[in-house]
Amino acid sequence: MAMDLQMADSGRPNPDDYLFGRGPAWFALLMTLGLMMVDYIDRQVIVSLFPHLKQAWGLSDKQLGSLVSVVSITVAVGAMPIALWADRRSRVKSIFVMATVWSLACISCMFTRNYGQLLAARAVVGLGEAGYGSVGSALIASHFPARMRSTLMAVFFSVGSLGSVLGVMLGGIIASHWGWQAAFGVVGVPGLILSLFYIFVRDYRTVELTPRLDQATQSTGNVTRAIVAALTRSPTLLWVCLGGSAQVIVLSTVWAWLPSYLNRVQGLAPAQAAINAALVVLCGAIGAVLTGALVDRAGRWRQRYKLYALTLLCLVSMALLMPAFSGLGKALSHHQQLAWIAAGGLFMTCSTGPVVAIVIDVIHPGIRATGGAVLAFFLNLFGLAAGPFIAGMLSDAWSLPQAMAAMPAFSVLAALCFLVAARRYEADVQRIRAQVETEEAAAAADTASA
C-alpha cells in the first residue's frame, strides 16, 4: 500500500479536495496552461531562426547558443525575487505583470539591428518569464487535490514543450515567408491578450508564516540564506535540483540545436528542418505526460519509487539519443534517424513534472512558490542555459554532430542524483508534514485561548 506522505495545505483541511471547487480549478489550469504555451513559444521561436541569423550576421555557434542561454540566465536571476513577492502578495497579479513584460520584449526583438541589441532584448524576455514556472505551478498545485500533483505538473510543463513545438514551427514558417524579424512580432501578441484574462483567475489565500519564515522572506538576501539552509536541511531538495538540471541539459540541447543539425547534416531547408525538429519536441510533450503518470504510479507502492523510476527513464533517454547522433545515426536514412531521435525525445522530458511535484512535497506550503523558484534557478542556470551554450562551444571546437552525440551523457549524472535523493525523500516529506501539523496545532491553541 502506498504511504500517505502528502502534507496538508493551510486553509484546506483535506488535501484531496479542490480548493474552490472544480470550476475555478479548471479555469485556473486552462489559463495558466495557455500562458505557459505562449511563454515557450516566445522563448523557443529563435532556434529555428539560427540559419537566418548565421547567414545575416555571421554568428558563431557559441553566439547563437547564447541567444537561447541568456533567457534562461535572466529567468534564473529573476525567479527568486518574483516568487518571493508572489508568495507574500499575489500570484495572479505577478503572472499578469510577467506575461505583459515578456510579450512586449519579444515583440521588440523584431526591431533589433545587431547581435548586441538582440541579445539584450532576449535577456528582457527571460526577465519577464522569470518566476512564471514556479508561481504557476504553485497556483495549480493549490487549486487541485494533492493526489493529482505529479500528473498536473507533467501536463503544465509538457505544455511548455508544446509551446516549443509551435515556436520552432512558427519561427521557421514565418521567417521563410516574411523574414526572421516578423516571427518575433507575430508570436509576441497572444501573451498580451491572455494576460488581460488572467486577472479573473482566483488566487489562493496567502499562507500566514511563522515568525521564523516571515523573517526569512523579508528580503532576497534573507531568502538566499534561508534557501542555503533549506538545501542543507533537505537533501532531497538539493539532489533533485541537481538531477533535474542535468537531465534538462540534454533536453535543452536537443530543443535548441536539432533544427540546425537537420539543416547542416541532413541538408534540409530551414523551414523544413524546423518542422521536423518540432515533431521531436512534440514527442517530448507527449512523453512528459506519459512518464509523469508512470512516476505517479510507481509512487503508489513507496514514495521513493518515484525517484527510482526517474533514474531508469533518464538512462533510457541516453541509450536512445546517444546512438542516434553518433555512428548508428550516420548509417540510417533521414527518416529512420529522425524516428530514433523522436523515440529518445519521448523519454528525455521524463523529469519535467515529477521534479516539481517532489520539490513541492518537501517544501513548507507557506513558501511553495519560493521553493519552486529554487528549482527554477537550478533548472534554468545549470540546465536550460548550460545545454545550448556547452553544445555550441563543443560544436565550434569539434562539430555539431559530435556535440550532439556527447551531450546525452549528462543523463547519467541525472540518474545518479535521483538515486541519492531517493534515500531521504520519505524522511524529508515526513519532517515537513510534522512541522505543518505542529504549526497548525499551535495556531488552533492560540485561537482557542483568545
N, C-alpha and C positions, 0 to 999 in steps of 0.2 A: 504494500500500500504506500502511496506517496506520502511523504512527510509534509505536514501543513506548516510551512515556514513563512507564509506571506504575512507581512505586517499590516496592521490596521491603519487606515488613513484617518487623520484627525478630522472630525466632523462627519464621518461616515462609520457608524458602528459596525456594519458588516461590509468587509472589503469586497465581497462578491455581489454587492448591489450596485446599480447605476447611481451616480451622484445626484443628478437632477431628473433622471428618467431616460428612457431610450431616445426620445425625440431630440432633446438638447445634446445628448451624447453623440448621436449620429450626425447632427448638423455640425457640431464642433469638429468631428472627424473629417467630414467631407470638405469643409472649408480649409482645415489645416493640411489635408492632403493636396488640395488644389494649389495652395501656396508653396508646398514642398515641391510640386512638379515644376512650377514656374521658377523656383529657386535654382533647381538643377538645369533647367533649360538655359537660363541666363549664365550659369556657371560653365556649362559644357559646350555652349554653341561655338566657342573659339577653336576647339580641337579639329573640327572639320575645315577650319579656315587656315590651318597651318600651311598647306601647299600654296595658298594665295599669298599669305604673308611672307613666306620664304622667297617667293618669286618677286613680290613687290618691293620688299625692304632688304632682302639678302640676309635674313636672320639665321643664326646658328641654331642647332637643336637645343642647346642649353638655354638660349634666349626664348625659344618657343616654349620649352618646358616651364620656364619661369612665368610665362603669362598664365599658366594654369596654377602653378605653385603659389604665386603671390596672393591669389584669392584665399587659399587655404591658410596662409600665414596670417592675413588680417582677420580671418574668421577665428583663428586660434587666439590672437591677441585680444579681440573684442568680445569674445564669447562670455568670458567671466564677468566683466562689469555689467553687461546687458542682462545676463541671467540673474545676477545679484539684484539689480533693480526690479526685474520681473518678479522674483521671489518675494520681495518686500513690498511691491506696489501693485502691479497689474501685468498679467501675462498677455491679455488681449491688446492693451494699448501698446505694449512693447512690440508685438508682432505687427501691428498696423504701421508703426514707425519704420520698422526694419524693412518691410515689403516696399514701402514708398521709396526709401533711400536706395535700395539695391536696384529697383526698377529704373529710377532716374539715372543712376550711374551706368547701367547697361546701355541705355539709350545714348548717353554721352560718348560711348566708345565709337559710335559711327562718325563722330566729328574729329577724331584724333588724326594727326598728320605725321607722327613719327612713333618710334618704339617707346620712347620715354613717356609720351603722353598716354599711349595705350596701356602701358604698364601701370601708370598712376590711376587711370580710370578703372582698370581691373581691380586694383587694390581697394578702391572705394566700393566696388561691387561686393567684395568679401567683407568689408566692414559693415555693410548693410545686412548681409546674410549672417553675420556673427550672432550666435546665440539662438538662431531660429530652430535648429535641430533639438537643442536641449529644452528650450521653452515649449516648443510644440509638442515634444514627446511627453513632457511633464503634464501639459494640459490634457492630452489624450488619456494618459495613464490615470489621471484623477477622475475623469468622467466615467471610465469603464470599470467593470469588475476586474479584480486583480488576477483572476484565473486566465484572462484573455491577454495578459500583458505581452508576452513574447510574440504571439501571433500579430497583435496590433502594431507592435514596434517593427516587426518584419514588414508588415504592409506599409507602414508610414515611410520607412526608409527605402522600401522597394519602389515606391512612387518616385523617389529621387532617381532611381535607376531608369524608370520610365521617362522622367523628365530629361535625363541624359540622352535617352534614345531620341526623343523629339528634338533636343538641342542639336545633336550631331546631324540628324537628318535635315532639319530645317536650315541649319547653317550651310550645309553643302548645296542644297537645292536653291536657296535664296541667292547665295553667292554666285552660282552658275548662271543665274538669270539677271540679277541686278547689281552684282558686285558684293564684296565681303562687307563693306560698311553698312549696307542695307540690312544685313542679317541682325545686327545689334539692335537697330531701331524696331524691327518687326517683333522680336521676342521680348522686348522690354515693356511693351504696353500692357499685356494681360495682368502683370503684377500690380500695376496701379489700380486697375479695376477691382481685382479681388480684395485688395487691402481695404477698400471702402465698405465692402460687405462684411468684412471680418469683425467689425465693431458690434455686430449683432450676436456674436458667439458669447455664451455665458461663461464667465470666469469663475474658478473655484475660490473659496474663501482663503485669504492669506492665513497660513498657519501661525498661531501665536508661538513665538520662540521662547525658550528658557533664557534666563539672563546670560548664560554662557554662550548660547548660539546667537543671541541678539548682539552681543559684543563682537563676536567673531565675524558678523556680516555688516558691520558698520562702515567698512571701507575695503577697497580692493587689497590693500596691504594686509589687513586683518584676515581677509578671506584667503589670501595666499598662504599665510601662516596656518590657518585652520585646515586648508587643503593638504599641506605637507603633513600636518598631524593626522588627518583622516587617512592619508595614504599609508602612514606608519601604523595606525591602529588597524586598518583593514587591508590585509594582504590581498584579499580578493579584488578590491578596487584597483590596486596597483597593477597586479598581474593581468587582469582583464583589460585594462587600458593599454598595457604594453602589447598583449597578444592581439587585440583588436587593431592596433596601429600597424603591426607587422603584416597582418592579412590585408589591410587597406592599401598598403604599398603595392601589393600585387594587383588589386582591383584598379587602383588609380592609374597604374602604368598601362594596363590594357585599355582602359577607357580613353586615356589621353593620346596614346601612340598608335593604336590599331588603325585608324584612318590613314595615317602617314605610312605605316607599314604596308598596308594593302596598295597604296599609291606607288610606293617606291619599289617594293619587292614583286608584287603581282602585276604592276603596270596599269592599275585601274585609274580611270579619271577621278578627280577629287570628289565629285558628286556621287559617283558610283561607289567609291571607297567608303564614303560617309554612310551610305545606305547599308552596305554590307556590315560595317562596324556597328551600326545601330542595332542590327539584328542580334549581334552578340551581346550588346548591352541589355537588350530586351530579355534574352535568356537569363541574364543576371537578375533582372527584376523578378522573373518567374521563380528562379532558383532561391531568391531571398525568402519568398513566401513559403515555398515548399520546405526548405531547410529550417526555417523558423518554426514551422509546425512540427517538424521532425524533432527538433531540440526540445520543444514543449512536451512532446510525447515521451521523450527519453526521461524528462524530469518527473514524470508521474511515479516512477519507482523510487528514485532518490534524486534530490535536487542536484547533487554533484554530477549525475549522469549527463546533465546538460553540457557541462564542460568537456566530458569525455566525448560526447557526440561532436562538439565543435572541433576537437582535436582531430578526429577521424576525417571530418569533412574538409578541413584545411589541407590535410595530406592528400586527399583525393584530388583537390583542385590542382595541387602541384604536379601530381602524377599525370594529369591530363595536359596542362598548359606547357610544361617544360618540353616534352617531346614535340608538341605541336609547333613550337617555334624553332626547334633545333633540327637535327638530322631527319627525323621522321617527317616533319613538315615539308622539307625540301623534296622528299620523294613522292609527295601527294599532289594531286591536282588542286587547283584553286578551291573548288567546291568541297573537296574532301578535307583540306586543311581548315577551311572555314568551319566545317561541321565539327572538327576536332576541337577547335578553339571555342566554339559555342558550347560544347559539352563541358569544357573547363569553366566557361562562364556561368553555367548553372550552379557550380559549387563555390566559385571564388567569392560570392557575396554571402556565404553562409554565416558570417559573424555579424552581419549588418543589424538585424533586430535583436538577437539574443544578448549581445554585449550590453545594449541599452537596458534591457529588462533586468539583467544581472546587477548592473550598477544601481538601478532603482531599488532593487531588493536590499542592497547593503548600505543605503544612504538614508539619513533621517528625512522624514516626509516634509519637514519644515524648510529644508534646503534642497529639495529634489531637483529643481531646475539648475541650481548651482552645481549639484553633483553631476548632472548631465553635462554641464559646461566643462567640468574636469575631463570627462571622457571626450567631449568635443575638442578640447585643447590638444589632447594626445592624438586623436584620430586625424585632426587637420594638420598639426605641425609635423608630427612624426609619421603620418600615413599619406594623406592626400597631397601635402606639399612635397614630401620627400620622394614619393614614387616617380612623378613625371620629371623632376629635376635630376634625380640619380640616373634614371633611364636616359635622359638627354645627355648627361655627361658621358655615360658609357657608350652611347651612340656616336658621339663626337670622337671618343678615344678608340673604339673598336668599329662597330657598325650597328645599325638599328636591329637587324636580325639577331646578332649576338646579344645585344642588350635585352631584347625581349625574351630570349631563351634563358637568360640568367636570373631575371627578376623574380620568377615564381619560387625561387629558393627561399624567399622570405616567409613562405607558408610553414616551413619547418620551425622557424623561430616562433611563429604564432602558436603552433601546436604545443611546443614546449611550455610557453607561458600559460596556456589554458590548463595544461596538466598540473602545473604548480598551483594555479588558482583553485583547482578542484579540491585541494587538500584542506582549505579553510573556508570555503563558500558557506557551508551549512552553519558553521560556528559563527561567522560574521552576521548572517541573517538573524540567527537567534539572539545575538547581542543587541542588534538594533531593535528587534521586536521587544525585548525586555526593557530597553531604555524608553521606548514609546509608552509601554504599559505603565511603567513607573511614573512617568511624567503625567499621564492621564489620571492615574490614581491620586497623585498629589494635587492636581488641579481640581478634581472632584472633592477632595477633602477640604481644600481652601474654600470652595463654593459652599459646601455644607456648613462650615464654621462661620461663614459670613452671614 
